[in-house]
């Protein structure tokens, strides 16, 4: 699996460099363009999931700090490692796919091929369920007031199903995604500020802690290929998301040029990530108690992120397969999607399905897409001129 993901990552970054250089000034516009702020909010909340809230303090920071067990992490600090697993360079994957669906897919129509459409939508559905499984598995750790803090109780299954049900309902109207994304982004910033205030973290403490992120940029080349099996898992996870998030968010690109889209995706999502990880790392370093309001606040934000992710992915695969609420009725649409995704969530929870398999399929789609595009490269001739406008058709 290491060879597969290493090949996939190097291929993706090579494509990012090629597309940016060749089509530097091509202007990109989706069928439902929005302002840059709304676009980034949609990207941020759709392109991340509950792991962002639940992983760092409970699992990642202690793991990265234990360099005796895993010497591969010894070259920098846990904050830099966490940022590297989630921020900056890794967002180039989403740039690549968003650019593709804005500029190239309307001309070559690779994802309209029957077999490709089927595989792509199976990827979307299974990855959607993986998000639900993460939420279900780690919920006990963030609501220790319910149960023993480790066991998934019946109440957590109910909460998980209700979250999926809410996302299925919100996906019935495109207006909800904009409202959810902006509201979730605002609430995420409120969580960061609230936890900063609760910890009594002064500005000096904040900047002293945040300086650790410099360890990522000083060692950025080390984050390209997998450091460990856990990093490998993260990279497969990003690949599994990459095509569908690019396909979804390309709808909302509002006239950015290629280089502006790349810069926006690398920089803007990294800012809230840096703020969040800095505050979370301060909690880890100082062993600050999080029971009660802090845990519940993090759980609420995690729920909102899950709903956002499910909303965008449900909307995407139902549109692709013409399984819309208009066609089948809102009740059948909502209940059908909720039931399907809840069952798949339980399969992921039992580890019958693994995200590494999904990521491998996505890498295969990348390769097949490259071959297809090369066979139809004449269709891209119009993109060679600077200033050309490319409008997504999906």
C-alpha positions in Angstrom: 0.0 0.0 0.0 2.9 2.3 0.6 4.0 2.1 -3.0 0.5 2.8 -4.2 0.0 5.9 -2.1 3.6 7.2 -2.8 2.9 6.9 -6.6 -0.5 8.6 -6.2 0.9 11.5 -4.2 3.8 12.2 -6.6 1.5 11.9 -9.5 -1.0 14.4 -8.0 1.7 17.0 -7.1 3.2 16.7 -10.6 -0.2 17.3 -12.1 -0.7 20.3 -9.8 2.5 21.8 -11.0 1.7 21.1 -14.7 -1.8 22.5 -14.6 -0.8 25.6 -12.7 2.1 26.4 -15.1 0.3 25.6 -18.3 -3.0 27.3 -17.5 -1.8 30.0 -15.1 -4.3 32.7 -16.0 -7.3 30.7 -17.1 -10.4 32.1 -15.4 -12.6 29.5 -13.7 -16.3 29.8 -13.1 -18.7 27.2 -11.8 -22.4 27.0 -12.7 -23.4 28.4 -9.2 -20.6 30.9 -8.5 -20.4 32.5 -5.1 -18.1 35.0 -3.4 -14.7 33.9 -2.3 -15.7 33.9 1.4 -18.7 31.6 0.8 -16.6 29.4 -1.5 -13.9 29.0 1.1 -16.6 28.3 3.8 -18.1 25.6 1.6 -14.7 24.1 0.8 -13.6 24.1 4.4 -16.7 22.6 5.9 -17.3 20.1 3.1 -13.6 19.1 2.6 -13.0 18.3 6.3 -14.9 16.1 8.6 -15.3 15.2 12.3 -11.7 13.9 12.6 -10.5 17.5 12.6 -12.3 18.2 15.9 -12.0 14.7 17.5 -8.5 13.5 16.6 -5.9 16.1 17.7 -6.2 16.2 21.5 -7.4 12.7 22.2 -5.2 10.8 19.8 -2.8 12.6 17.5 -0.8 14.8 19.8 0.0 12.0 22.3 1.0 9.7 19.4 3.3 12.3 17.8 4.9 13.1 21.1 5.8 9.5 21.8 9.0 9.4 19.6 10.3 6.4 21.6 7.6 4.3 20.1 7.6 6.0 16.6 11.0 7.6 15.9 9.8 8.8 12.5 8.1 11.8 14.3 11.2 13.0 16.1 12.3 15.5 13.4 9.7 18.1 14.5 7.1 18.8 17.2 3.5 17.4 17.4 1.9 20.7 16.4 3.9 20.8 13.1 3.0 17.2 12.4 -0.7 17.7 13.0 -0.7 20.8 10.7 1.2 18.9 8.1 -1.3 16.0 8.1 -4.2 18.5 7.7 -3.0 21.8 6.2 -1.4 23.7 3.4 0.3 21.5 0.9 -2.3 18.7 1.2 -5.0 21.0 -0.1 -3.4 21.0 -3.5 -5.3 17.7 -4.0 -8.5 19.7 -3.8 -7.2 22.4 -6.1 -6.3 19.8 -8.7 -9.7 18.2 -8.8 -11.6 21.5 -8.6 -9.6 22.8 -11.5 -10.2 19.7 -13.4 -14.0 19.8 -13.0 -14.1 23.5 -13.9 -11.7 23.5 -16.9 -11.2 20.0 -18.3 -14.1 17.7 -17.5 -16.6 19.8 -19.5 -14.4 19.2 -22.5 -13.5 15.6 -22.2 -16.5 14.2 -20.1 -14.5 11.3 -18.5 -16.8 11.2 -15.5 -19.9 10.8 -17.8 -18.7 7.3 -18.9 -21.1 4.8 -17.4 -18.5 2.6 -15.6 -16.6 5.6 -14.4 -19.7 7.3 -13.1 -20.7 4.1 -11.2 -17.3 3.7 -9.6 -17.0 7.4 -8.7 -20.4 7.4 -7.0 -19.6 4.2 -5.1 -16.5 6.0 -3.9 -18.6 9.0 -2.8 -21.2 6.8 -1.0 -18.6 4.7 0.9 -16.5 7.7 1.9 -19.6 9.4 3.2 -20.2 6.3 5.3 -16.6 6.4 6.5 -17.2 9.9 7.9 -20.2 8.5 9.8 -18.2 5.6 11.2 -15.5 8.0 12.5 -18.1 10.1 14.2 -19.7 7.0 15.7 -16.5 5.3 16.9 -15.0 8.4 18.5 -18.1 9.9 20.0 -17.7 8.2 23.4 -14.3 9.8 23.9 -15.9 13.3 23.5 -19.0 12.7 25.5 -17.5 10.8 28.5 -20.5 11.9 30.5 -22.5 9.3 28.5 -21.3 5.8 29.2 -17.7 4.8 30.1 -15.9 6.9 27.5 -15.0 4.0 25.3 -18.0 1.8 24.5 -20.4 2.8 21.6 -23.7 2.7 23.4 -27.2 2.5 21.7 -27.6 6.2 22.3 -24.6 7.0 20.1 -26.2 4.9 17.3 -29.3 7.0 17.6 -27.3 10.2 17.5 -25.4 9.0 14.4 -28.6 8.1 12.6 -30.2 11.4 13.4 -27.2 13.3 12.1 -27.3 11.3 8.8 -31.1 12.0 8.6 -30.6 15.7 9.1 -27.9 15.8 6.4 -30.2 13.9 4.0 -32.9 16.4 4.6 -30.6 19.4 4.2 -29.3 18.0 0.9 -32.8 18.5 -0.6 -32.2 22.2 -1.1 -29.0 23.9 -2.4 -29.7 26.9 -0.2 -28.9 24.8 2.9 -25.3 24.1 1.9 -24.5 27.8 1.8 -26.2 28.5 5.1 -24.7 25.4 6.8 -21.2 26.2 5.5 -21.1 29.8 6.6 -22.7 29.1 9.9 -20.4 26.1 10.7 -17.3 28.2 9.9 -18.5 30.9 12.2 -19.3 28.4 15.0 -15.9 26.8 14.5 -14.2 30.1 15.0 -16.4 30.6 18.1 -15.2 27.2 19.4 -11.6 28.3 18.9 -12.1 31.6 20.7 -14.1 30.0 23.5 -11.5 27.3 24.2 -8.8 30.0 24.1 -10.6 32.0 26.7 -11.5 28.9 28.8 -7.8 27.9 28.9 -6.7 31.4 30.1 -4.4 31.5 27.1 -2.8 34.9 26.6 -1.6 36.3 23.3 2.0 35.5 24.4 1.0 31.9 25.1 -0.8 31.7 21.8 2.1 33.0 19.7 4.7 31.0 21.6 2.6 27.8 21.0 1.9 28.7 17.3 5.6 29.1 16.6 5.8 25.3 16.5 4.0 25.3 13.2 7.2 26.6 11.7 8.5 23.1 12.1 6.2 22.1 9.3 7.4 24.7 6.8 11.0 23.9 7.6 10.4 20.3 6.9 7.7 20.5 4.3 9.4 18.1 1.9 9.2 15.3 4.5 5.4 15.4 4.4 5.1 14.5 0.7 5.6 10.8 1.1 4.2 8.7 4.0 6.2 9.0 7.2 4.5 6.1 9.0 1.5 3.8 8.5 -0.7 6.4 10.2 0.5 9.2 7.8 -0.2 6.7 5.0 -3.8 6.4 6.3 -4.2 10.1 6.2 -2.9 10.4 2.6 -5.3 7.6 1.5 -8.1 9.5 3.3 -7.3 12.7 1.4 -7.2 10.8 -1.9 -10.6 9.2 -1.1 -12.1 12.7 -0.7 -10.3 14.5 -3.5 -12.4 13.8 -6.6 -15.8 14.2 -5.0 -14.8 17.4 -3.1 -13.4 18.9 -6.3 -16.5 17.9 -8.2 -18.7 19.5 -5.6 -16.8 22.7 -4.9 -16.1 23.4 -8.6 -19.8 24.3 -8.9 -19.2 27.4 -6.7 -15.9 28.8 -8.1 -16.6 32.5 -8.8 -14.2 33.6 -11.5 -10.8 32.9 -9.9 -7.8 32.3 -12.2 -5.9 29.0 -11.9 -3.1 30.5 -9.8 -5.6 32.3 -7.6 -7.6 29.1 -7.0 -4.4 27.3 -5.9 -3.3 30.1 -3.6 -6.8 30.3 -2.1 -6.9 26.6 -1.4 -3.4 26.5 0.1 -3.7 29.6 2.3 -7.3 30.3 3.4 -8.2 26.9 4.9 -4.8 26.7 6.6 -5.5 29.8 8.7 -8.4 28.3 10.8 -6.5 25.0 10.9 -3.4 26.8 12.4 -5.6 28.6 14.9 -7.4 25.5 16.0 -4.4 23.2 16.3 -2.5 25.9 18.2 -5.3 26.1 20.8 -5.7 22.3 20.9 -2.0 21.8 21.3 -2.0 24.2 24.3 -4.7 22.1 25.9 -2.5 19.0 25.3 0.7 20.5 26.7 -1.0 21.8 29.8 -3.3 18.8 30.4 -6.3 21.2 30.6 -9.5 19.4 31.7 -12.1 19.4 28.9 -15.0 17.6 30.6 -18.4 19.3 30.5 -18.9 22.4 28.3 -15.7 22.1 26.3 -16.4 18.5 25.3 -20.0 19.2 24.5 -19.0 22.3 22.4 -16.5 20.2 20.4 -19.1 17.5 19.9 -21.6 20.1 18.6 -19.0 21.5 16.1 -18.1 17.9 15.1 -21.8 17.2 14.4 -22.1 20.3 12.2 -19.0 19.2 10.2 -20.5 15.7 9.7 -23.8 17.2 8.5 -21.9 19.5 6.1 -19.9 16.7 4.7 -22.8 14.3 4.4 -24.9 17.1 2.8 -22.4 17.9 0.1 -21.7 14.2 -0.7 -25.3 13.1 -0.7 -26.2 16.0 -3.0 -23.3 15.0 -5.3 -24.0 11.3 -5.8 -27.8 11.8 -6.0 -27.4 14.4 -8.7 -24.9 12.2 -10.5 -27.2 9.2 -10.5 -30.4 11.2 -10.9 -31.7 10.0 -7.5 -33.1 13.4 -6.6 -35.9 14.5 -4.3 -37.8 15.9 -7.2 -37.8 12.5 -8.9 -38.7 10.3 -5.9 -40.3 12.7 -3.4 -38.7 14.3 -0.4 -39.7 11.6 2.1 -38.5 8.7 0.1 -35.3 10.6 -0.8 -34.5 11.5 2.8 -35.3 8.1 4.3 -33.6 6.1 1.5 -30.3 8.0 1.8 -30.4 7.9 5.6 -30.9 4.1 5.6 -28.3 3.4 3.0 -25.6 5.5 4.7 -26.4 4.3 8.2 -26.0 0.7 7.1 -22.7 1.5 5.3 -21.5 3.4 8.4 -22.0 0.2 10.5 -19.9 -1.7 7.9 -17.1 0.8 8.2 -17.4 0.7 12.0 -16.8 -3.1 11.9 -13.8 -2.5 9.6 -15.3 -4.6 6.9 -14.6 -1.6 4.6 -11.4 0.4 4.8 -10.6 3.9 3.5 -7.3 2.7 2.1 -9.2 0.6 -0.4 -11.3 3.6 -1.4 -8.2 5.7 -1.8 -6.6 3.1 -4.0 -9.7 3.1 -6.3 -9.4 6.9 -6.6 -5.8 6.7 -7.6 -6.8 4.2 -10.3 -9.4 6.8 -11.5 -6.7 9.4 -11.6 -4.6 7.2 -13.9 -7.5 6.3 -16.1 -8.5 9.9 -16.4 -5.0 11.0 -17.5 -5.1 8.3 -20.2 -8.5 9.5 -21.3 -7.5 13.2 -21.4 -4.3 12.4 -23.3 -6.4 10.6 -25.9 -8.6 13.8 -26.3 -6.0 16.5 -25.8 -7.2 18.4 -28.8 -10.3 19.3 -26.9 -8.1 21.3 -24.5 -6.6 23.5 -27.2 -8.9 26.4 -26.2 -7.5 26.5 -22.7 -4.0 27.3 -23.8 -4.7 31.0 -24.1 -4.2 33.2 -21.0 -7.4 34.8 -19.8 -9.6 32.1 -21.2 -12.7 31.5 -19.2 -13.5 27.9 -18.2 -17.0 27.2 -16.9 -17.8 23.9 -15.1 -20.8 22.0 -16.4 -21.4 19.6 -13.5 
